[in-house]
C-alpha cells in the first residue's frame, strides 16, 4: 500500500450503515473507533493509512466528487438525484445486494380512475384547465421526479420538496401525489397510497463508488 | 431546417379520433392526444395504443368493487383535491371504453405512416395530399400553404418532417428546428409560433409571437 492516506466514507446511520459494516466484517477488516460507537471517525486495525469517516449518505457522494474521499458507500438513488456536475465526477465500482429500494410514483388509493402514466398526464391537464392549478407532487427526489415526469409526457405539475414522511402529503392538502422510495410497499399501503403500474422511476441499491479521477486503490479489490 | 405546422397535426389527429370509435361522441382517450406532438418521446404510447393495454381487465375488476363502494360515499368529499364524483365519473368513462385491439392497431398503422412523411419542402403538399387521399381524409393542402417553398435558403436545406414535434404546450402553430453544421461548430436552433403565450402568462391582450432558442453551450 502506498504512503498516502486513504479515506473511506461510510453512511452514518440506517440500513446502509449496517450493510456496509457487514461487508467489512465479512472481509475480516476490523473497524475501531477511539471514542466508541458514536465516534464519527474510525480506522482499520493494522492499516495505518486508512481513515474512515461516517457521513450522511448524500454527503458521501458530494465528498467523492470534490475528492475528499477516495472510496464511498452510498445509495444509487442518491447518486442519480445529485447534480449532473457531481454525477460526472463519481463512478460506481460495485453494486451490492443490500439497501435495495425503488423510487416510485404513488397516488391516493381512491383515485381508482388512475392506473398508468397516461392517466396521470390527463389528470394533470384537468388540474390546469379546470382547477386553474398545477398537480402537486411531493418528493425527496425532485431531480429524478422531474426528469421521469417529462419523459412520460406529464409536464403540467409543481414539485413540493419534502424532507420526510412524504406519504402524508396528499392527505394534509400539501400535494396531490408523491414519489417516494419504497422496498416492500408496506408504508405506502398503510397510508392509503398505491404505486402506479408503470410508475417505477429507479431501482436502487447500495453501491461502492469512487471519484472518477481516482488514484489506483489496491484496497478496492478487497470489496 | 425542418418544419411542421401544428394545425395539420390537429387535423390528422381529429381524423384518427373519428376513426377510433364507432360512436362519434367519444373521442380518442385524452391521454393519447399528444401522441403526434410528443413523437418520438411518445413511442411507448403508440405501442400502448396498439395493444390496448392501458385498461387492464383484472385491475379494472378489482377497482370496480371499490367503485361500487365509493358510489355510496358522500360524492362531494375530496381526496387529494379531487371529489369522489369527479373520480367516479372518469372511471366510468374509462371502463366503458369500447375500443377493440383491432381498431387500435389499424389506427397505429395510419399514425405510423403519417409519422414517416419526410421530404423536401416543395414536395410536402403533394405528399400530404396523397396521404389524405389514401385514407379518405377530406382535406387538401395548397402549394403555397407553407411559408417557405424553396428547398434551399442560402446553404440550408429545407425539409418537411411530420414526426418532428416540440413537446411544449405553448406552441400554437408552426414549429421548426434549424441544425447548422460547419467544420468548427454545430448550432441547434429550436422554436416556433406561440400566439397565446403572453396571454397565458397573465397579459390581457393576445400578442402573436414567434421565437426560438439557441443552445449556447454548444456554440
Interface residues (C-beta under 8 A of the other chain):
Chain A: X107 X108 X110 X111 X112 X113 X115 X116 X118 X119 X121 X122 X123 X125 X127 X131 X133 X151 X153 X155 X156 X170 X171 X173 X175 X176 X177 X197
Chain B: X29 X30 X31 X32 X34 X38 X41 X42 X45 X48 X54 X55 X56 X59 X63 X66 X67 X70 X79 X80 X81 X82 X84 X87 X88 X90 X91 X94 X167 X168 X169
